[in-house]
Amino acid sequence: MTTASPTGPANQRWALVTGASAGIGAEFCRQLAEQRYALVLVARRRERLESLAGELASRHGVETLVLTADLADPQAPAHIASALE
């Protein structure tokens, strides 16, 4: 897995995807990685996020940042925001 800061090079496009560990969220990640976006992957299940990050890095060579958060938790947006600073 490649990790990086979303404040990296100015020419690097980043996308943040919630619900990234499965289903439509994971598919959004695959589609964005194919378009060479670096990705912030957010979901509750770290193991699945790390597996997806590894897949995206090996298939597309994109940078990823894995964040675990439960968006049902009112503090989750603040946690995500502080991790991206």
N, C-alpha and C positions, 0 to 999 in steps of 0.2 A: 504494500500500500504506500502510495506517495502522499505526503501531507504537506500542506502549505498554508499560508495565511491569505485570506481573501483580500488583503491589502497589498498583494504582491505586485508584479509588473503591471503598469498602467494599460498595456495592450492585452492583458489576459482577461477574458470574459469569464465571470463567475455566475453560477446559478445556485440558489438555495432551494432544496426540495424537502418538504416535510412528508412524513409517511413513506420515506425512501426505502424502508426495509423489505417491502413486499408490494405486490399488486401494481396498481397504476403508478404509484410513487417510484417504484423500482424501474418501471418501464420508462417513465419520464427521464430518469437518470441515464438510462441506456441511450435514449434518443439524443439527449443533450451532449453526452460524452462523444457520441458519433459526430456531432457538430463541433467537437473540440472545446466544449465548455469545461472549465474546472468546476468542481462541485462541492457544495456543503451538503452533506447527507444528514438528515435529522429524522430520528425515530426513537422508539423506546428500546429496541433490541440491538444492543451494541454488536453482538456476534454477527447478526445478519448484515448490519451496516458495514462492518469490516470485511465481510466476505464480498459484498457488492463492490466496495471500494477497490479491493484487490482485482476483481474481475474487470472493472472499468480501467484500472491502471494498466493491466496486462493487454487488454484488447485495444485500447485507444490511447494509452500513454498520457492520460489526463491526471491532473492533480486533484486530490480530494481532501476534505476535512470532515471527520466523523464527529457528530455531536449527538449525545443521547439526551432526549427530553421527551416528557409526556405533555403534550399540548393541552391536556385537560387540567394540568396544574397551572394556576394563575401566575405562578412565578416563572414559567417556562420561557415566555418571550424575553424577559429580562436576562435570564441565564444565556439564551442564545445570543442576544445582543452583546452581552459582556464578553462572550467567547470570541466574537468577531471583531472586537476592538483591537 
